[in-house]
Amino acid sequence: MAHHEHSAEDRAGSRQPQRFDPARAARLDDPARLAYLPPDDLLALLAPPHGSTLLDFGAGTGTYAIELARRRPDLRVIALDEQPEMLALLRQKLEASGAPANITPALPGEMEARGQTADRVLALNVLHEMGDVPLRALPRLLAPGGWVLFVDWNAAVERPVGPPRDHVYAPPEALERLRALGYHAVSARDFPYHYALRAS
Ligand SMILES: C[S@@+](CC[C@H](N)C(=O)[O-])C[C@H]1O[C@@H](n2cnc3c(N)ncnc32)[C@H](O)[C@@H]1O
């Protein structure tokens, strides 16, 4: 099956069924993001055990995967994205001197093929564009006791950045969607423009 057909099919159920356009990848590298959504705060929520595996699901260009991997060289960070174009941009960053060595890019299916699971999953700005099929499948990537932190743009707050309100969820809607798909999900905290939910 062609990669793009696969994506379109897998997107059903999401609020914003358009796939992320790699032509807009530069936005993901805007350093302002690190101020309104600090990587340290995400690490504090994730609290990955020493030496554990952290999966950045829908990692894009790896902005956060790199920040987290740099702060925690003990972690094994897997940066997974369905678009090879995005992973190519991430790989370019990993080739630069000073890039953290503890990141492995992965396409969907590669973790299963390698028998890998994750203790923690960060899904950042991806819930609103993630279809029901991959969302249902995600818990299979969790190690026993593992869980997912869904962090996404909040439709319930005024934002000067991010997608239009009707493309994203308010926290109760996100919780409801996750619960309808069989997750146990609870609110973790709010950021100025994002909500964070803990789910497994
Ligand atoms: C808005 S970007 C966010 C990227 C990154 N998390 C960040 O915050 O910088 C969403 C990314 O999720 C990826 N994506 C969407 N659905 C996916 C899925 N089902 N499996 C893997 N990647 C997915 C897209 O290809 C895109 O690169």
The ligand as an SDF file (V2000), in Angstrom:
LIG
                    3D

 27 29  0  0  0  0  0  0  0  0999 V2000
    2.2100   19.0010   14.4570 C   0  0  0  0  0  0  0  0  0  0  0  0
    3.4980   17.8440   14.2030 S   0  0  0  0  0  0  0  0  0  0  0  0
    4.2610   17.8270   15.8280 C   0  0  0  0  0  0  0  0  0  0  0  0
    5.6650   17.2850   15.8220 C   0  0  0  0  0  0  0  0  0  0  0  0
    6.3680   17.2130   17.1760 C   0  0  0  0  0  0  0  0  0  0  0  0
    5.6400   16.3960   18.1280 N   0  0  0  0  0  0  0  0  0  0  0  0
    6.5880   18.5780   17.7730 C   0  0  0  0  0  0  0  0  0  0  0  0
    5.8220   18.9700   18.6500 O   0  0  0  0  0  0  0  0  0  0  0  0
    7.5140   19.2720   17.3520 O   0  0  0  0  0  0  0  0  0  0  0  0
    2.6460   16.2810   14.2050 C   0  0  0  0  0  0  0  0  0  0  0  0
    3.5150   15.1270   13.6890 C   0  0  0  0  0  0  0  0  0  0  0  0
    2.8330   13.8920   13.9760 O   0  0  0  0  0  0  0  0  0  0  0  0
    3.0110   13.0060   12.8920 C   0  0  0  0  0  0  0  0  0  0  0  0
    1.9130   12.0360   12.9510 N   0  0  0  0  0  0  0  0  0  0  0  0
    0.5830   12.2630   12.8520 C   0  0  0  0  0  0  0  0  0  0  0  0
   -0.1070   11.1300   12.9750 N   0  0  0  0  0  0  0  0  0  0  0  0
    0.8050   10.1420   13.1710 C   0  0  0  0  0  0  0  0  0  0  0  0
    0.7100    8.7310   13.3630 C   0  0  0  0  0  0  0  0  0  0  0  0
   -0.4680    8.1220   13.3680 N   0  0  0  0  0  0  0  0  0  0  0  0
    1.8520    8.0290   13.5150 N   0  0  0  0  0  0  0  0  0  0  0  0
    3.0550    8.6590   13.5050 C   0  0  0  0  0  0  0  0  0  0  0  0
    3.2140    9.9750   13.3140 N   0  0  0  0  0  0  0  0  0  0  0  0
    2.0970   10.7200   13.1550 C   0  0  0  0  0  0  0  0  0  0  0  0
    3.0230   13.9160   11.6700 C   0  0  0  0  0  0  0  0  0  0  0  0
    3.6770   13.3160   10.5810 O   0  0  0  0  0  0  0  0  0  0  0  0
    3.7650   15.1560   12.1960 C   0  0  0  0  0  0  0  0  0  0  0  0
    5.1560   15.0850   11.9510 O   0  0  0  0  0  0  0  0  0  0  0  0
  1  2  1  0
  2  3  1  0
  2 10  1  0
  3  4  1  0
  4  5  1  0
  5  6  1  0
  5  7  1  0
  7  8  2  0
  7  9  1  0
 10 11  1  0
 11 12  1  0
 11 26  1  0
 12 13  1  0
 13 14  1  0
 13 24  1  0
 14 15  1  0
 14 23  1  0
 15 16  2  0
 16 17  1  0
 17 18  1  0
 17 23  2  0
 18 19  1  0
 18 20  2  0
 20 21  1  0
 21 22  2  0
 22 23  1  0
 24 25  1  0
 24 26  1  0
 26 27  1  0
M  CHG  2   2   1   9  -1
M  END
$$$$
